[in-house]
Amino acid sequence: MEHGKSFTATPRDITQKWYIVDAEGMVLGRLAAEIAKIIRGKHKPIFTPHMDTGDNVIVINASKVKVTGRKAEQKTYFTHTGYMGHERHTPFATMIAKHPERVIEKAVFGMLPKTALGRQVLRRKLRVYAGAQHPHVAQQPTPLTFTQSETK
């Protein structure tokens, strides 16, 4: 590399790995922040903002993720039907019971850029499963652990 030149990743520089994360007992927001960093590629020295340099992440045991404080009772998920005044607020407890995958997907989405690349990264690189089973054994994912400080 020449002196004074910035490095920009090209498609031939990018290699994608597969990681597996067990969400059991992990704090939702802290887990989502780490996953967002990995699927975006910010953990790599070749990170380029306009390129998809991230790795694939498989999340298992999504139904066993936890939240801190009173979020279990107070947190809601907002959707709109498209009709005036038809807002839907789904409580966290209902969402984790019916669609535990969406809880992690929405948390990670909130930490990605709201651009075409951000949506593409979420759609292509994140796979979330409620239980311990997943169909990606052929990819030989590497187990990934995060050190999480315990909060009160």
ABEGO torsion letter per residue (X at the ends): XBBGBBBBBBAAABBBBBBBBBABGBBAAAAAAAAAAAAAGAABAABBAABBABBBBBBBGAAABBBBEAAAAABBBBBBAGBBGBBBBBBAAAAAAABAAAAAAAAAAAABBBBAAAAAAAAAABBBBABABBAAAAAGBBBBBBBBBBBX
